[in-house]
Amino acid sequence: MKIDARRVDAFLRAPGDVKAVLLHGDDEGLIREREAMLRAALLGGADDPFGICELDGGDVDRLAEEVTALSMSGGRRVVRMRGATDSAAVAVVAAMSRPFGALLILESVDLPSRSRLREQLERAADAAVIGCYHDTGPTLASFIRRVLDAASVSVADDAAAWLAENLGADRAVTRQELTKLAIFVGPGGHVDLDAAVVCCGGATALTIEDAWVAATIGDGASADRILAAGLEQGGTPVGVLRIGLLHLQRLHRARLGVEAGQSVGQAVNALRPPVFFRRMEAVSRAVAAWTPARLRAALAGLAEAERSCKQTGAPAELIVQRLMLAVAQHATSGSTR
């Protein structure tokens, strides 16, 4: 059976007498978190080596033996199979046709949409299937506030919006970053935008955004130097282009505000999430320098560069470097090419 998202937490705390639970999806951290909740529900949080058996996706031959083995400490055993694939489907169904008291937890981050294993367990009355996908939108916003509330920490709306934009790729990482943030401000503390950026910004993303800020005010030397540092820290060429896309889109929104009659300062202050205070002057200069038409052309150049990185086989880092220098060269001219 498939567990509805609204029932997941209650099920994980009390899974009942189901024989197997499949945790699948693209968020590996959320899969691990939910596996830990199931294990705690059965084993009471005890670290009992006799109460759990760890398998990997290649151990299908051991599956039937392990799920039918008796617990040496009483109660139900947990048999955990990481990296479960469709190759385990036959063994899982065969094992479930026999009586056993263990709980089989299957974990998979790459099951195809028409997975045999998933389909068979969704049809089984004594199995549960739970999707574990990246937190986005309202789900992520709710999770952020829930974790901070549990730590007796309040959060400003602009800080919450920034966190929602920059977290969510992995539940475990998101929780870790929010826990770090809660420790930083302390119990009863308040998270403002500066605290969120300082604690959870991530050095690579912040460095690469600084490179684009430098490029859009015409400082090619700084942009090139900061870009090199960002790539060395682990940034990817496509990631660099995506961060540039976000930066140029924000400049475009602000510039449209100027065209509608706002001052540069008013247009920049209206951006959400707000501009980090250390970048305020440079972003204002960029908004004053670029026109909407030239920003649209620059955005088209970014899209073209991403296609080149993925399709042409040309050195991706060189493509990104040349584009960023071209943006810097034409930051105050009439062309972005």
C-alpha positions in Angstrom: 0.0 0.0 0.0 1.1 3.5 -0.7 1.2 5.8 2.4 -0.4 9.2 2.0 2.0 12.1 2.8 -0.3 13.3 5.6 -0.1 9.9 7.3 3.7 9.3 6.9 4.8 10.6 10.3 2.1 8.7 12.2 2.9 5.5 10.3 6.7 5.8 11.0 6.0 6.1 14.7 3.7 3.0 14.7 4.1 0.9 11.6 1.9 -1.9 12.9 2.4 -5.4 11.6 3.5 -4.6 8.0 6.2 -6.9 6.8 8.1 -4.5 4.5 8.5 -0.8 4.0 10.0 0.7 0.8 11.5 4.2 1.2 12.3 5.6 -2.2 12.8 9.0 -3.8 15.5 11.6 -4.6 16.1 12.8 -1.1 18.7 10.4 0.5 18.7 12.4 3.7 15.0 12.1 4.1 15.2 8.3 3.4 17.8 8.0 6.2 15.7 10.1 8.6 12.6 8.0 8.0 14.5 4.7 8.3 15.8 5.9 11.7 12.3 6.7 12.8 11.1 3.2 11.9 14.1 1.6 13.6 13.4 3.6 16.7 9.7 2.6 16.7 10.7 -1.1 16.7 13.9 -1.1 18.7 13.1 1.7 21.1 16.1 3.7 20.0 18.5 1.1 21.4 21.7 0.4 19.5 21.2 -3.3 19.5 23.5 -5.2 17.0 21.3 -8.3 17.4 18.2 -6.4 16.6 19.2 -5.2 13.1 20.7 -6.8 10.1 22.3 -4.6 7.4 22.2 -5.7 3.7 23.0 -4.0 0.5 21.2 -4.4 -2.9 23.4 -7.3 -3.9 22.5 -9.5 -0.9 19.2 -10.7 -2.3 20.1 -14.4 -1.7 20.3 -13.7 2.1 16.9 -11.9 2.2 14.6 -14.8 3.1 17.0 -16.2 5.7 17.4 -12.9 7.5 13.7 -11.9 7.6 12.8 -15.3 9.1 15.6 -15.3 11.7 14.5 -14.9 15.3 15.6 -12.0 17.4 18.1 -12.9 20.1 16.9 -10.1 22.3 13.2 -10.5 21.9 10.8 -8.3 19.9 11.0 -7.7 16.2 14.2 -7.6 14.2 14.9 -5.0 11.6 16.4 -6.1 8.2 17.6 -3.1 6.3 18.5 -3.3 2.6 20.2 -0.2 1.2 20.4 0.4 -2.5 17.4 -1.9 -3.2 16.6 -2.2 -7.0 14.2 -4.1 -9.1 16.6 -7.0 -9.1 15.4 -7.6 -5.6 11.7 -7.7 -6.5 11.4 -11.5 -6.9 13.3 -12.2 -3.7 11.2 -9.7 -1.7 7.9 -11.1 -3.0 9.1 -14.7 -2.3 10.2 -13.8 1.2 6.9 -12.0 2.0 5.0 -15.1 1.0 6.4 -16.8 4.1 5.6 -16.0 7.7 8.1 -13.8 9.5 8.2 -11.3 12.3 11.0 -9.0 11.2 10.4 -5.6 9.5 12.1 -5.4 6.2 13.1 -1.8 5.3 14.1 -1.3 1.7 15.9 1.9 0.7 16.3 3.2 -2.9 17.2 6.6 -4.3 17.1 5.6 -8.0 14.0 3.4 -8.6 12.5 4.1 -12.1 9.0 5.5 -12.2 7.6 2.1 -13.4 9.6 0.0 -10.9 8.4 -3.6 -10.4 9.5 -3.5 -6.8 7.5 -0.4 -6.1 4.4 -1.7 -8.0 4.4 -5.0 -6.2 4.7 -3.5 -2.7 2.1 -0.9 -3.4 -0.3 -3.8 -4.2 0.6 -5.7 -1.1 -1.7 -5.2 1.9 1.2 -6.1 4.3 3.7 -3.7 2.8 4.1 0.1 2.8 5.6 2.4 0.1 6.7 5.9 1.1 8.0 8.5 -1.3 10.9 10.6 0.0 11.3 13.7 -2.2 13.1 17.0 -1.9 11.3 19.5 0.3 10.0 22.4 -1.8 7.7 25.4 -1.6 5.2 25.3 1.3 6.5 21.9 2.5 10.0 23.3 2.9 8.8 26.5 4.5 6.8 24.6 7.0 9.7 22.3 7.8 12.0 25.2 8.4 9.7 26.9 10.8 8.9 23.6 12.5 12.5 22.8 13.2 13.3 26.3 14.5 10.1 26.3 16.6 11.2 23.1 18.2 14.5 24.8 19.2 12.6 27.8 20.7 13.9 30.0 17.9 11.9 32.6 15.9 12.7 33.6 12.4 12.1 36.7 10.4 10.0 36.4 7.2 12.9 37.5 4.9 15.2 35.1 6.6 12.7 32.3 6.3 12.3 33.1 2.6 16.1 33.1 2.1 16.4 29.8 3.8 13.6 28.3 1.7 15.5 29.4 -1.5 18.9 28.0 -0.4 18.0 24.8 1.5 15.9 21.7 0.7 18.2 19.6 -1.6 18.6 17.0 1.2 16.5 16.7 4.3 19.5 15.7 6.5 21.6 18.6 5.3 18.6 21.0 5.8 18.1 19.8 9.3 21.8 20.0 10.1 22.0 23.6 8.8 18.9 24.7 10.8 20.3 23.0 13.9 23.5 24.9 13.4 21.5 28.1 13.0 19.5 27.5 16.1 22.7 27.0 18.2 24.2 30.2 16.7 21.3 32.4 17.9 20.6 30.3 21.1 17.4 29.3 22.7 14.9 32.1 22.6 16.9 33.8 19.9 15.7 35.3 16.7 17.0 34.5 13.2 17.4 37.5 11.0 18.6 37.6 7.4 22.2 38.2 8.3 22.3 35.3 10.7 20.8 33.0 8.1 23.3 33.9 5.4 26.3 33.8 7.7 25.4 30.3 9.1 23.8 28.7 6.1 25.0 30.5 3.0 27.5 27.9 2.0 30.9 29.2 1.0 30.8 28.0 -2.6 27.5 29.5 -3.5 28.3 32.8 -1.8 31.7 33.0 -3.6 30.2 32.4 -7.0 27.4 34.9 -6.5 30.2 37.4 -5.5 31.8 36.7 -8.8 28.7 37.5 -10.7 28.2 40.7 -8.7 31.7 41.8 -9.7 31.1 40.9 -13.3 27.9 42.9 -13.5 29.7 46.1 -12.3 32.5 45.6 -14.8 35.2 44.3 -12.5 36.4 41.4 -14.7 39.7 40.8 -12.7 37.8 40.3 -9.5 35.2 38.2 -11.1 37.8 35.9 -12.7 39.7 35.5 -9.4 36.6 34.8 -7.3 35.2 32.4 -10.0 38.4 30.4 -9.8 38.1 30.2 -6.0 34.5 29.1 -6.3 35.3 26.3 -8.8 38.2 25.2 -6.6 35.8 24.9 -3.6 33.7 22.5 -5.5 31.4 24.7 -7.7 30.4 23.2 -11.1 30.2 25.1 -14.4 26.5 24.5 -14.7 26.0 25.5 -11.1 27.9 28.8 -11.8 25.5 29.5 -14.7 22.4 28.8 -12.5 23.7 31.2 -9.8 24.3 33.8 -12.5 20.8 33.3 -13.9 19.3 34.0 -10.5 21.5 37.1 -10.0 20.7 38.6 -13.5 17.0 37.8 -13.0 17.0 39.9 -9.8 18.8 42.7 -11.5 16.2 42.6 -14.2 13.3 42.8 -11.7 15.0 45.7 -10.0 15.7 47.5 -13.3 12.0 47.1 -14.3 11.1 48.8 -11.1 13.4 51.7 -12.0 11.8 51.9 -15.5 8.4 52.1 -13.7 9.5 55.2 -11.7 11.3 53.8 -8.6 14.7 55.1 -7.6 17.5 52.6 -7.8 17.6 52.3 -4.0 13.9 51.7 -3.9 14.0 49.0 -6.6 16.9 47.2 -4.9 15.3 47.4 -1.5 12.1 45.9 -2.9 13.9 42.7 -4.0 12.9 39.5 -2.1 14.8 37.9 -0.5 16.6 41.1 0.3 20.1 41.8 -1.0 22.8 40.9 1.4 23.9 44.2 3.0 27.6 43.8 2.0 26.5 43.6 -1.7 24.0 46.4 -1.6 26.3 49.1 -3.1 27.5 46.9 -5.9 24.1 45.6 -6.8 22.8 49.1 -6.9 25.6 50.1 -9.3 24.7 47.1 -11.5 21.0 48.0 -11.6 21.9 51.6 -12.6 24.3 50.4 -15.3 22.2 47.8 -17.1 19.0 48.2 -19.2 16.2 45.6 -19.3 17.1 44.8 -22.9 20.7 44.2 -22.2 19.9 42.1 -19.2 17.6 39.9 -21.3 20.4 39.5 -23.8 22.8 38.5 -21.0 20.2 36.0 -19.7 20.0 34.5 -23.2 23.8 34.2 -23.2 23.6 32.2 -20.0 21.1 29.8 -21.5 23.2 29.4 -24.6 26.3 28.8 -22.4 24.5 26.1 -20.4 23.5 24.3 -23.7 27.2 24.5 -24.8 28.4 23.0 -21.5 26.0 20.1 -21.9 26.1 19.4 -25.6 29.3 20.6 -27.4 32.0 18.8 -25.4 33.9 22.0 -25.1 35.7 22.7 -21.8 32.8 23.8 -19.6 34.9 25.8 -17.2 36.4 27.8 -20.1 32.9 28.5 -21.5 31.8 29.9 -18.1 35.0 31.9 -17.6 34.7 33.5 -21.1 31.0 34.3 -20.5 31.6 36.0 -17.2 34.4 38.1 -18.6 32.2 39.1 -21.5 29.5 40.2 -19.0 32.1 42.2 -17.1 33.5 43.7 -20.3 30.1 44.9 -21.5 28.7 45.8 -18.1 28.5 49.5 -19.0 28.4 49.2 -22.8 25.7 48.6 -25.2 26.3 44.9 -25.8 26.5 41.7 -23.8 28.0 39.5 -26.5 
